[in-house]
């Protein structure tokens, strides 16, 4: 019953997110042939690389000269990273102890709070894993239609990198949902923190959580960033533990 309740609480958010990401992935494939004729001319244009933005743009144009590079920039570094992070936060926000979503009623059922929290967190993480991999598989499925090929192995590795890093934002929103009874404050705070981290990473030009999420190390050298993945997973586990402990000590 707990699994079913968790699914009911998040199903529409999950299904809408899955549909949106699938359409966006197909759009990346469909737009390649049109963009391919423009990329060489854009890459030859003079760009001021003295700024971080100029340097990133120059690098992106260079990488996009190949289909594998196009997919990585357009999907794994931009669309999936940005939109997928937003959906991970949406899935983690609200419903845990929300009176409007039946959270308090669920806590009154003949099941421990630990079981409820574990079930809810596992459901959300499972949905995040599906969002990280299933839309990306469309890249491999539909690439032959435009005469291209994209490795399923690459899809899965990048999907895992995204999932482990995005789980950190899901866990943050989940923790905040045990502090606030509404949906909007956990959602707004978690999005604000994500935007701040992205801004700082861009301004300081550091390799942080979003760098890990894009799977750059695997794309550039074929190596899996085990240290980053392990650290991110450990931090997510700590946030989820904090959420469970917070609910366990609340007096409803």
C-alpha beads as a LAMMPS data file, in Angstrom:
LAMMPS data file: protein, C-alpha beads

252 atoms
251 bonds

1 atom types
1 bond types

-500.0 500.0 xlo xhi
-500.0 500.0 ylo yhi
-500.0 500.0 zlo zhi

Masses

1 110.0

Atoms # bond

1 1 1 0.000 0.000 0.000
2 1 1 2.847 2.391 0.761
3 1 1 4.333 1.852 -2.690
4 1 1 0.961 2.464 -4.313
5 1 1 0.420 5.623 -2.255
6 1 1 3.868 6.900 -3.236
7 1 1 3.098 6.235 -6.893
8 1 1 -0.248 8.026 -6.684
9 1 1 1.406 11.067 -5.110
10 1 1 3.960 11.468 -7.906
11 1 1 2.559 9.736 -10.974
12 1 1 1.408 12.811 -12.914
13 1 1 4.592 14.739 -12.229
14 1 1 6.602 11.717 -13.340
15 1 1 4.586 10.954 -16.485
16 1 1 4.589 14.582 -17.633
17 1 1 8.331 14.798 -17.049
18 1 1 8.916 11.569 -18.976
19 1 1 6.869 12.809 -21.934
20 1 1 8.589 16.205 -22.023
21 1 1 12.085 14.724 -21.853
22 1 1 11.282 12.110 -24.511
23 1 1 10.056 14.800 -26.915
24 1 1 13.140 16.915 -26.220
25 1 1 15.459 13.956 -26.866
26 1 1 13.777 13.268 -30.186
27 1 1 14.139 16.962 -31.021
28 1 1 17.903 16.772 -30.509
29 1 1 18.130 13.947 -33.040
30 1 1 15.756 15.596 -35.525
31 1 1 17.613 18.924 -35.513
32 1 1 21.085 17.534 -36.172
33 1 1 21.039 17.391 -39.977
34 1 1 19.777 20.970 -40.203
35 1 1 22.366 22.264 -37.728
36 1 1 25.246 20.252 -39.193
37 1 1 25.487 22.528 -42.234
38 1 1 25.753 25.605 -40.004
39 1 1 28.248 24.331 -37.425
40 1 1 31.478 24.651 -39.491
41 1 1 30.741 28.286 -40.321
42 1 1 29.901 29.079 -36.699
43 1 1 33.059 27.368 -35.461
44 1 1 35.203 29.533 -37.783
45 1 1 33.756 32.811 -36.538
46 1 1 35.954 34.828 -34.180
47 1 1 34.852 34.452 -30.553
48 1 1 36.286 36.287 -27.575
49 1 1 37.686 33.455 -25.452
50 1 1 38.944 35.774 -22.709
51 1 1 35.622 35.285 -20.894
52 1 1 34.230 32.061 -19.469
53 1 1 31.116 32.315 -21.653
54 1 1 33.183 32.811 -24.806
55 1 1 35.470 29.933 -23.938
56 1 1 32.542 27.597 -23.283
57 1 1 30.851 28.622 -26.536
58 1 1 34.037 28.031 -28.522
59 1 1 34.504 24.641 -26.920
60 1 1 30.870 23.663 -27.573
61 1 1 31.101 24.591 -31.246
62 1 1 34.280 22.556 -31.585
63 1 1 32.763 19.507 -29.884
64 1 1 29.555 19.676 -31.922
65 1 1 31.382 18.993 -35.191
66 1 1 30.721 15.275 -34.599
67 1 1 27.351 13.636 -33.950
68 1 1 28.518 12.238 -30.617
69 1 1 29.638 15.719 -29.608
70 1 1 26.371 17.266 -30.788
71 1 1 24.342 14.862 -28.669
72 1 1 26.521 15.419 -25.603
73 1 1 26.344 19.225 -25.803
74 1 1 22.705 19.542 -26.737
75 1 1 21.336 16.753 -24.553
76 1 1 23.590 15.703 -21.706
77 1 1 25.179 19.101 -21.052
78 1 1 22.126 21.269 -21.691
79 1 1 18.603 19.888 -22.102
80 1 1 18.715 16.847 -19.828
81 1 1 20.928 18.573 -17.286
82 1 1 18.721 21.642 -16.944
83 1 1 15.238 20.219 -17.432
84 1 1 16.037 16.916 -15.747
85 1 1 17.344 18.667 -12.650
86 1 1 14.144 20.696 -12.460
87 1 1 12.020 17.543 -12.695
88 1 1 14.109 15.780 -10.026
89 1 1 13.417 18.680 -7.683
90 1 1 9.703 18.645 -8.573
91 1 1 9.495 14.916 -7.785
92 1 1 11.144 15.447 -4.400
93 1 1 9.038 18.433 -3.385
94 1 1 5.891 18.172 -1.290
95 1 1 3.642 15.344 -0.243
96 1 1 5.772 13.898 2.567
97 1 1 3.968 15.595 5.464
98 1 1 1.717 17.890 3.439
99 1 1 -1.816 18.093 4.791
100 1 1 -3.177 18.851 1.313
101 1 1 -1.506 15.773 -0.189
102 1 1 -2.500 13.346 2.541
103 1 1 0.945 13.033 4.045
104 1 1 -0.303 13.160 7.637
105 1 1 -2.931 10.523 6.869
106 1 1 -0.240 8.247 5.450
107 1 1 1.844 8.635 8.605
108 1 1 -1.160 7.461 10.615
109 1 1 -1.341 4.135 8.754
110 1 1 -0.149 0.917 10.470
111 1 1 3.391 1.231 9.134
112 1 1 6.460 2.797 10.643
113 1 1 7.555 6.253 9.628
114 1 1 10.876 4.773 8.540
115 1 1 9.097 2.399 6.140
116 1 1 7.020 5.256 4.708
117 1 1 10.043 7.483 4.193
118 1 1 12.097 4.680 2.666
119 1 1 9.274 3.750 0.309
120 1 1 8.630 7.330 -0.733
121 1 1 12.317 8.059 -1.310
122 1 1 12.847 4.824 -3.252
123 1 1 9.827 5.538 -5.466
124 1 1 11.084 9.000 -6.305
125 1 1 14.626 7.811 -6.955
126 1 1 13.296 5.054 -9.189
127 1 1 11.346 7.622 -11.176
128 1 1 14.465 9.796 -11.446
129 1 1 16.399 6.794 -12.782
130 1 1 13.753 6.230 -15.452
131 1 1 13.884 9.909 -16.434
132 1 1 17.675 9.725 -16.629
133 1 1 17.788 6.716 -18.947
134 1 1 14.575 6.075 -20.894
135 1 1 14.364 9.394 -22.814
136 1 1 18.087 9.122 -23.568
137 1 1 17.582 5.676 -25.099
138 1 1 15.532 7.459 -27.765
139 1 1 18.832 8.893 -28.987
140 1 1 20.093 5.414 -29.848
141 1 1 16.739 4.253 -31.203
142 1 1 16.087 7.181 -33.552
143 1 1 19.634 8.086 -34.640
144 1 1 19.613 5.542 -37.529
145 1 1 16.653 7.399 -39.030
146 1 1 18.966 10.331 -39.839
147 1 1 21.863 8.043 -40.792
148 1 1 23.725 8.324 -37.500
149 1 1 24.615 6.013 -34.637
150 1 1 24.757 6.621 -30.904
151 1 1 26.007 3.937 -28.546
152 1 1 23.604 2.482 -25.999
153 1 1 26.576 2.097 -23.647
154 1 1 27.209 5.843 -23.831
155 1 1 23.531 6.476 -23.111
156 1 1 23.582 4.279 -20.024
157 1 1 26.832 5.674 -18.603
158 1 1 25.713 9.257 -19.103
159 1 1 22.311 8.349 -17.690
160 1 1 23.881 6.951 -14.531
161 1 1 26.085 10.040 -14.136
162 1 1 23.038 12.250 -14.461
163 1 1 20.947 10.135 -12.104
164 1 1 23.513 10.006 -9.291
165 1 1 24.132 13.760 -9.462
166 1 1 20.455 14.702 -9.891
167 1 1 19.587 12.479 -6.925
168 1 1 21.389 15.040 -4.801
169 1 1 18.824 17.700 -5.738
170 1 1 15.976 15.230 -5.356
171 1 1 17.213 14.399 -1.853
172 1 1 17.559 18.082 -0.991
173 1 1 13.959 18.778 -2.043
174 1 1 12.845 15.653 -0.173
175 1 1 14.544 16.870 3.003
176 1 1 12.997 20.318 2.647
177 1 1 9.585 18.676 2.234
178 1 1 9.922 17.293 5.762
179 1 1 10.567 20.817 7.052
180 1 1 7.773 22.649 5.192
181 1 1 4.195 21.374 4.810
182 1 1 3.594 22.960 1.399
183 1 1 5.004 22.191 -2.048
184 1 1 6.202 25.628 -3.075
185 1 1 8.827 26.411 -0.444
186 1 1 10.815 23.170 -0.903
187 1 1 10.507 23.601 -4.664
188 1 1 11.604 27.254 -4.637
189 1 1 14.475 26.788 -2.187
190 1 1 15.855 23.731 -3.987
191 1 1 15.653 25.439 -7.402
192 1 1 17.319 28.538 -5.940
193 1 1 20.181 26.461 -4.536
194 1 1 20.597 24.623 -7.849
195 1 1 20.728 27.917 -9.772
196 1 1 23.231 29.363 -7.306
197 1 1 25.496 26.317 -7.630
198 1 1 25.295 26.481 -11.429
199 1 1 26.094 30.196 -11.383
200 1 1 29.087 29.739 -9.091
201 1 1 30.408 26.837 -11.154
202 1 1 30.184 28.984 -14.281
203 1 1 31.748 32.105 -12.759
204 1 1 34.537 30.255 -10.983
205 1 1 35.002 27.743 -13.812
206 1 1 35.105 24.799 -11.412
207 1 1 34.164 21.172 -11.979
208 1 1 31.294 20.640 -9.585
209 1 1 28.046 18.744 -9.430
210 1 1 26.778 19.860 -12.843
211 1 1 30.089 18.933 -14.439
212 1 1 29.647 15.472 -12.938
213 1 1 26.013 15.362 -14.068
214 1 1 26.959 15.957 -17.702
215 1 1 29.386 13.020 -17.679
216 1 1 32.170 15.146 -19.166
217 1 1 34.981 12.876 -17.988
218 1 1 33.423 9.889 -19.704
219 1 1 32.742 11.878 -22.871
220 1 1 36.260 13.315 -23.052
221 1 1 38.374 10.360 -21.936
222 1 1 36.101 7.349 -21.521
223 1 1 36.757 7.219 -17.765
224 1 1 33.941 6.986 -15.231
225 1 1 34.140 9.626 -12.446
226 1 1 33.928 7.182 -9.559
227 1 1 35.064 9.657 -6.911
228 1 1 32.435 12.214 -7.861
229 1 1 29.695 9.598 -8.172
230 1 1 30.540 8.067 -4.805
231 1 1 30.675 11.446 -3.086
232 1 1 27.373 12.539 -4.596
233 1 1 25.675 9.265 -3.627
234 1 1 26.973 9.549 -0.065
235 1 1 25.705 13.111 0.257
236 1 1 22.298 12.116 -1.131
237 1 1 22.109 9.295 1.405
238 1 1 22.954 11.765 4.187
239 1 1 20.166 14.120 3.078
240 1 1 17.638 11.273 2.930
241 1 1 18.733 10.076 6.349
242 1 1 18.232 13.604 7.626
243 1 1 14.730 13.630 6.140
244 1 1 13.866 10.328 7.829
245 1 1 15.271 11.496 11.153
246 1 1 13.341 14.753 10.901
247 1 1 10.029 12.956 10.366
248 1 1 10.812 10.392 13.077
249 1 1 11.191 13.147 15.679
250 1 1 8.176 15.227 14.648
251 1 1 5.165 15.332 16.944
252 1 1 2.051 15.226 14.721

Bonds

1 1 1 2
2 1 2 3
3 1 3 4
4 1 4 5
5 1 5 6
6 1 6 7
7 1 7 8
8 1 8 9
9 1 9 10
10 1 10 11
11 1 11 12
12 1 12 13
13 1 13 14
14 1 14 15
15 1 15 16
16 1 16 17
17 1 17 18
18 1 18 19
19 1 19 20
20 1 20 21
21 1 21 22
22 1 22 23
23 1 23 24
24 1 24 25
25 1 25 26
26 1 26 27
27 1 27 28
28 1 28 29
29 1 29 30
30 1 30 31
31 1 31 32
32 1 32 33
33 1 33 34
34 1 34 35
35 1 35 36
36 1 36 37
37 1 37 38
38 1 38 39
39 1 39 40
40 1 40 41
41 1 41 42
42 1 42 43
43 1 43 44
44 1 44 45
45 1 45 46
46 1 46 47
47 1 47 48
48 1 48 49
49 1 49 50
50 1 50 51
51 1 51 52
52 1 52 53
53 1 53 54
54 1 54 55
55 1 55 56
56 1 56 57
57 1 57 58
58 1 58 59
59 1 59 60
60 1 60 61
61 1 61 62
62 1 62 63
63 1 63 64
64 1 64 65
65 1 65 66
66 1 66 67
67 1 67 68
68 1 68 69
69 1 69 70
70 1 70 71
71 1 71 72
72 1 72 73
73 1 73 74
74 1 74 75
75 1 75 76
76 1 76 77
77 1 77 78
78 1 78 79
79 1 79 80
80 1 80 81
81 1 81 82
82 1 82 83
83 1 83 84
84 1 84 85
85 1 85 86
86 1 86 87
87 1 87 88
88 1 88 89
89 1 89 90
90 1 90 91
91 1 91 92
92 1 92 93
93 1 93 94
94 1 94 95
95 1 95 96
96 1 96 97
97 1 97 98
98 1 98 99
99 1 99 100
100 1 100 101
101 1 101 102
102 1 102 103
103 1 103 104
104 1 104 105
105 1 105 106
106 1 106 107
107 1 107 108
108 1 108 109
109 1 109 110
110 1 110 111
111 1 111 112
112 1 112 113
113 1 113 114
114 1 114 115
115 1 115 116
116 1 116 117
117 1 117 118
118 1 118 119
119 1 119 120
120 1 120 121
121 1 121 122
122 1 122 123
123 1 123 124
124 1 124 125
125 1 125 126
126 1 126 127
127 1 127 128
128 1 128 129
129 1 129 130
130 1 130 131
131 1 131 132
132 1 132 133
133 1 133 134
134 1 134 135
135 1 135 136
136 1 136 137
137 1 137 138
138 1 138 139
139 1 139 140
140 1 140 141
141 1 141 142
142 1 142 143
143 1 143 144
144 1 144 145
145 1 145 146
146 1 146 147
147 1 147 148
148 1 148 149
149 1 149 150
150 1 150 151
151 1 151 152
152 1 152 153
153 1 153 154
154 1 154 155
155 1 155 156
156 1 156 157
157 1 157 158
158 1 158 159
159 1 159 160
160 1 160 161
161 1 161 162
162 1 162 163
163 1 163 164
164 1 164 165
165 1 165 166
166 1 166 167
167 1 167 168
168 1 168 169
169 1 169 170
170 1 170 171
171 1 171 172
172 1 172 173
173 1 173 174
174 1 174 175
175 1 175 176
176 1 176 177
177 1 177 178
178 1 178 179
179 1 179 180
180 1 180 181
181 1 181 182
182 1 182 183
183 1 183 184
184 1 184 185
185 1 185 186
186 1 186 187
187 1 187 188
188 1 188 189
189 1 189 190
190 1 190 191
191 1 191 192
192 1 192 193
193 1 193 194
194 1 194 195
195 1 195 196
196 1 196 197
197 1 197 198
198 1 198 199
199 1 199 200
200 1 200 201
201 1 201 202
202 1 202 203
203 1 203 204
204 1 204 205
205 1 205 206
206 1 206 207
207 1 207 208
208 1 208 209
209 1 209 210
210 1 210 211
211 1 211 212
212 1 212 213
213 1 213 214
214 1 214 215
215 1 215 216
216 1 216 217
217 1 217 218
218 1 218 219
219 1 219 220
220 1 220 221
221 1 221 222
222 1 222 223
223 1 223 224
224 1 224 225
225 1 225 226
226 1 226 227
227 1 227 228
228 1 228 229
229 1 229 230
230 1 230 231
231 1 231 232
232 1 232 233
233 1 233 234
234 1 234 235
235 1 235 236
236 1 236 237
237 1 237 238
238 1 238 239
239 1 239 240
240 1 240 241
241 1 241 242
242 1 242 243
243 1 243 244
244 1 244 245
245 1 245 246
246 1 246 247
247 1 247 248
248 1 248 249
249 1 249 250
250 1 250 251
251 1 251 252
